[in-house]
């Protein structure tokens, strides 16, 4: 059995989501720290072009997007579950909403000038400029648009009010028992609390702050460091896992063996090209060859990604 390897960096909110997913399951994993900005040659050797953070590696299988990473970790260890039986639809749908709508608000609030001034107070101007250019490129060409700061500020009390109301009804966690929904909402709020400018947007709501503390207490599991070179060597030496046993006809007629490209639709839309091996209800799997990484299977969720013939 291959080790779980997470490619991430400490300040990434979606990486914090993945770390909390690992902590919730109390899993052991290897930690590969990737660059904050492009270029990311060692990561691209595995993904083939996908640049978003984080990425989960299991041998020669590469999992993109935290929604799919959650499903892979659920397969790794079924209990405790991310998807309580009677709430599976609700928690998955809520998690998707938190990862998109709530995160969109948080990005606007965190990247407000007064917040960025604090975040980059000790950073050389040229680094701050490079970061701004990198993030502009990340959001270029996709369907996601930046929410105006004034609108994010305007709507934030309504979002927090609804969250407080749900906690009053649900108990310690959003849907009675802890689930992927809690983790998906926790990571953007964790991001907000990263500077004193935006922290009150969470801390001014005591029930929310107490709930967030409970979710963050899941921790990050047991991590040990690994270099990116070691991770690439693991992929090169490994054989990809067997394909899922699922009978499904793709609605757009894509067939295994087809040469395709797959890309996110919201942001970070850099395409990955390869041979389509599997198209299921939730997951797409692409086979690609890399001089350094060898033969790898790159996994994408169906939701939030597009596929087209090459």
Number of C-alpha atoms within 10 A of each C-alpha: 5 13 12 19 24 29 24 25 18 12 12 17 22 24 22 26 27 29 27 25 26 25 21 24 21 17 17 16 21 19 22 23 17 22 15 15 15 16 12 14 15 19 27 16 19 29 28 21 19 23 21 22 24 26 25 28 27 20 24 25 24 23 27 22 22 22 22 19 24 20 18 15 19 18 11 12 12 12 13 13 18 25 22 18 8 9 15 16 12 13 22 18 13 18 20 18 15 21 21 15 12 19 21 18 22 24 18 18 25 22 16 16 12 12 18 15 15 14 17 12 11 9 12 9 11 9 11 17 11 13 15 14 12 16 14 11 14 19 16 16 15 15 11 14 12 11 15 15 17 11 12 18 15 10 11 15 13 11 12 17 13 11 16 19 13 16 18 13 12 13 12 17 19 23 19 14 15 21 24 27 24 25 25 30 23 26 26 24 22 20 20 25 17 15 16 12 18 20 16 13 19 18 16 11 15 11 18 21 18 13 19 22 13 16 22 20 12 18 17 21 16 14 18 10 12 16 15 18 13 11 24 21 16 20 25 21 13 18 15 18 13 6 10 11 8 10 9 10 12 12 8 8 8 17 15 14 13 16 17 20 18 27 21 24 18 17 19 21 23 20 21 19 22 22 20 24 18 22 24 16 14 12 17 21 26 27 20 19 16 14 8 14 25 20 20 26 29 27 25 26 23 18 15 14 17 16 19 14 13 11
